[in-house]
Amino acid sequence: MKTLPAWLTLTADAATIQLARAAAMNGMRVDRLTLRYPTVGDVRAAEKQAPSDQAERELILFASLAGVGPRDLEGLSMRDYRRVQEGYFRLDAADDDQPVAVAPGLSPAGD
């Protein structure tokens, strides 16, 4: 089984990401972000809002799961945004031994 990074905590329902730098989320400074487990509806809503822009679709989905605005996530450093991405992909992995490379509904063109 792959060891989780120290900045990531997973439960059956959520991934909590320790940010490298505190960031403004919903008008408050936070040092961690929790993503709840996605539903089919979450993915479909993000696809509907950004049907032709994969990066925007991902941002919308992650913001929804974290309960923050997409603009809040845009204010993260790339280091912290990559942590959010990895937290999502670990949370959405089919099996802890087999991390998913791409989330459902967010697959590269051609899949």
Steps between C-alpha positions, in 0.01 A plus 500: 500500500628845410577724798306825522692827508515661846281790376209271401242329721243269342178363642225308324317830438763771465857604430655769720793684347746695715594805295864608476384862548182630657253626241177700494192278465151647540655814648698316768866394515530122518795262512309190386230413252262205517350345186191287555449189288348592161161390373397436140302824525813697596686375193202559269451855632866584438479351150190707425666824619821448301433246224803585288757611761648216705700728732193714578289186551753368752512834683120513522481142628771547763343827619164328538650213697689740728205737549695799372485718192706419190673838538620393845672197347651719228678691779689188613865455414559232237664289770180503705277453196698188407441378855126552451516308171687212660260497794207475259655225292594302814146545636350391171737205451322171442747319725767637734756281323407635156481883498288639219695710250198699381165559671176388334360778284837670496678266263726633227355542152473172317407285801 
